[in-house]
Amino acid sequence: MKGPFQKSRIPEGKAFVINELKAPYFDVNWHFHSEYQLFVVLKGRGTRFIGDHMQTFKEGDMVLTGPDLPHLWKNDKAYHNPDNNLSVQGIVIYFPDNFLNNSVFSLVEFESIALMLKKSVRGIEISGQTNQLVKAMMIELLDLKGGCSLIQLLKILQTVADSTDCKLITGAAYINTNKESERDRMGQVYEYVMQNFQGKVSLEEAAQLSNLSVSAFSRFFKSRVNKSFSDFLTDVRISHACKLLHETDLNISEVSYDCGFFTLSNFNKLFKERMNMTPVQYRKEFLNTFAGG
């Protein structure tokens, strides 16, 4: 995996760019860029990394990321096997950090959008009715040209700014401290963990991948992700456990083993610490919510 790398998708003279993505899987590169990005998943599942936060994603996942906020939508392993005939689809909008030369956003009429864009440096997850409205507007925007397309984008931003269906993603203290000279390290570490978390993952091996000593790697990783490598690995495993509890009939022991936990007691302890309930309670609550919906 290469990343994070800088990339710009906006040709000179254009206010923004919208693309429809269709591929076997989403971009595998953990990256950041100077543009704002609004992304909705129309098809595909996996694990989403935004700054110091990670969680599983599926169809409908919608996120606005501010400039220089690292992100990655990492599809499940099954998507990387051509024999499975799986594919993904999404819509992404890029607009620059000096969108419309910042001129209109100093006006009172655009105050709410300006505030929302300021908050997007932590990433904004958009759900509920707003998610459905914005997704429909993004699909319409694919076919609009000229001034109509710009007006539609402003409508989308206003809809998000006015919504109560939004939550900030990264921790309040998160700052992207990644440097260009270190750009490959985090990407390699993410790839290593995602490929191996169901088995043995070694701090020493992660450090070796990064060309750092174990102690230097531990400091480096914590400064970038606001958590230790061990806590990050546990979060990945617990996230996968939640997915299995939602989507399969595996018993708790099988879920534990499939997530890389080799003792059931340790799995139950760590799951309860992070989710504030046992795996059995979590599955039951999910099933009750699903049945109720």
Secondary structure, 3 states (H helix, E strand, C coil): CCCCCCCCCCCCCCCCEEEEEEECCCCCCCECCCCEEEEEEEECCEEEEECCEEEEECCCCEEEECCCCCEEEEECHHHHCHHHCCCEEEEEEEECCCHHHHCHHHCHHHHHHHHHHHHHHHCEEECHHHHHHHHHHHHHHCCCCHHHHHHHHHHHHHHHHCCCCEEECCCCCCCCCCCHHHHHHHHHHHHHHHHHCCCCCCHHHHHHHCCCCHHHHHHHHHHHHCCCHHHHHHHHHHHHHHHHHHHCCCCHHHHHHHCCCCCHHHHHHHHHHHHCCCHHHHHHHHHHHHHHC
